[in-house]
Amino acid sequence: MFFKWNIIFLIVQLYSQLEIVVNGKSIDLEDLLAEQKRQNELISRLLQNQVNLQRVSFRQEDPYYRRGKKLFFMPDDYDKRRLPPRVKEGEVNKIHVSIDIYGIPLLDEKLEEIMLELKISHMWADLRLNTSEMKRPLELEPTSISDFWTPDSYFHHVKASNEVKIMTPVASLRVRPDKIIQYTKIILVTLGCPMSFYNYPMDNQICRLELQSFGYDMNLINYTWMRPPQMKKDIIIDNHDVEIADYTFEYSPEGIRFSGLGIRIELKRHLGFHITQSYIPSIIFVAIAWMSFHVPSDVVPGRMVLSVTTLLTLISMFNSVRSLTPQVSYMKALDLWVFVCLVFVFSSLAEYGFVLYLTSRSGWQKKVDADIRTISGSDRLVNPANFLRLISGGMIQRTQKNYSTANMNGVVSKVMPKTKERVAYSIEYIIKIIYPLAFFGFNYTYWTYYLSRYSNKLDPS
């Protein structure tokens, strides 16, 4: 084994010392290999240069490729910082805009903001372009928009704006032979949307998407609609219907007028969720509170437990519902409903407490004891027969309207009627009728008022 490795080592040494004679000169094998490598690299560079020359030649023949740093239709003195010349003398440059709403990914009522997926297109004329060689509209790389003058459009009340992209931003740039530039882009815009919840959940909300120039007033450019804004029909928002309408406006800070375009987005809330989660359960609880009036007043544990349980359950239910609603400092329509329902349920408990106070034995029992003590304290003894007659005469019987007291001679005399018990029974009878009528009257007024406002169209201003 050792002998074999020695042989290999000797062969490597001989190979490294091998020389080749070329044109009478001695050349090492390593130098020959290095020279061959340099020749291969040179051939590779020559081939690559040939390919590049062919590409350049092809691009020069096709006018729809770039020539140097500028497009072929751009004059050498083109300055993208300067406003394009007017198309007609006496008219300002017009910026034609179209906006399509592709989706509404988010509607946050607590933060009062809405997210829109928009396809927005700007179109304007730039007479400085030399498009005489152009036979058809030219589609350019969207990043080429940085070589052109562009309007300085911006949205009002925008909290965030993001480009939609997979590998590159989703956009297109087109130049037409009539020197019209059209740039289209898809963006996600998070927009602040001030909301009013006085009529919640029977409310309509309006969000406004407004576009205008930041620095060019109406003496320089004017925004117009290319076509009315459109919205995809399959847009679905939980608990809302959506409608849109376009309008134009003028914005005049410090006396300088700016032209702008706007889209009014109307959001009409569905009532189904709150009908099933708030209104119907609360009506049932109020009905249970009314049914407690039909429980005899002397069944204290059953009636008291029914009233208290209904009240606590109603409070718990509305706390869970309110956690899902916008938190504002003023009273909403739902808050009014909650408050009135709580008043009705609590009134059943308060009424029963008052009836218990009126029908309690403690008051008239004390009067009986006082009468007995008065009789016992006289100089004459109480006749046991008269005492029994005193008891059976109605002072212990709650259902009798009058009670009698006896004197020492056994004569029964009339005393004042039990007014408190009579008032208590009258209250129990009347409340069974007034309670449902009052709740029905409240429902009629509540639903008539709020549904009329819910069905009316909002003021577009």
Phi, psi and omega in degrees: 000318179296324178295322181295317180294327177295319179298316181296321180294320178294321180295319180296320179293318179295322182293323180288335181264005182288137179237145179242136181264119179234122180053041177078006180245144180272128182231133175290153179295325180294321178295324180295318180294322178294320178296320179296322180294321179294322178295320179296319178296321179296316179297320180296320179292322179297319179295319180294320177297324179295320178295318180296321178297322178295321179295315179299317179298320180293320181290326179291328178286331181262114183290353183268013173250161179294150172239101182072225183271344182241157175289157188294334183269003179266127177292160182295330182266018181294128180238111183289350179277346183265143177293137178300151178295157182290143180292316178234145180294131180090355179245143178277160177294138180255135175251110180271131186231140169229141180228127174243135177265111181274335182187161174235085185294335187211136170226108183249106182282333179290320177270352181055060178213156181224141177253132182237138170262113189243143165251109185244134183232131174249140178220129181209164181258141176228099186290353179284343182288141178258092185253022182295330179277352184277126181259340183211162178303142184253122175270121181248165174295132184304331180293344179291351180299338179291346179274350185252160165289138180227148175292147182267063182285148174208159179261143174287148170057033179275128177267329180201150178216128183228144176280146174265124181208152172255295171251321177230161178304140180281101183203165177214149179228127183226136174242127183260159179299337179273020175068029176262131177253132178231124180238125183236141184209149175251127183224159172253122183241126173260117192245135172289134184226094178300131185236152175241129185244026178299323183262010182300132008265014177259054186242154170244134180246147178237123173250143183240129173253109186240132183239135177204171176280145180276321187239341183262117180279185185290348175282348183247311179222157180223129180271134176224157178281128172292320175199162180299146178296150182233156178226137179298139185286338184269016177288127181234127173239130178301129173070013180218146164258147186236133173226150180230157175207147182260159176200167175241158181208165174238133180246125188232076173279131177057033176080001179261124185268132177239139179273144180209162177237149182218155173235126176266119181253111182261127180247116180250122187283142171280140181268350187304317183298311184284333176297315183278331185264339185236304191288308182297313178301321181292324176297320179297318180293322177295322177296322177296320177298322178293322179295335179295338177294338182274354174279130181306142184293339180279353174272075188296310184299314183296313182290321180294317179297319180297316182291314182293318180297318178298317180295314181293322179295320179296318178296317180296319181296316183287333174296320178291324179290318182294334178294339180264355184259158178298139180266111180231166184276346182255169183276128176269170178299322178292324178296321177297317178298315179300314182299314182293319178297319177296323178297317180296315181292318179294326180297327177295322178289318180294321180297319181292323176298321179292320178296319177299322179295319182288325185263006180293143181287341189299320184295304183285338176293322177296325179293320177299315181298321180294320179295320180295319179295324178296316180293318182293333183278358179281174181287343182258149181281154179278128175287123180304325180295320179293325178297318177295323178294326177298317181291317183282352183284356174121001181286334178264339182278117184283340184274350183271144185280330182234156173229161185235153172242153182248143174266179185292339179272001179086010180274127181268129180240149179284142175237183184299137180293161181281083185293320184298317180293321179296320177296319180298316181291327177294318178298316180301321182287315184290321184295332178296334180266316184291323185303305180292326179294320179294318180292324176295318178297320177297316179299318181298314180293316183298307185288327178296316183291308187284326178291329176294322177287328180291324183277341181286147175288144180283155177293120183289349182288000000 
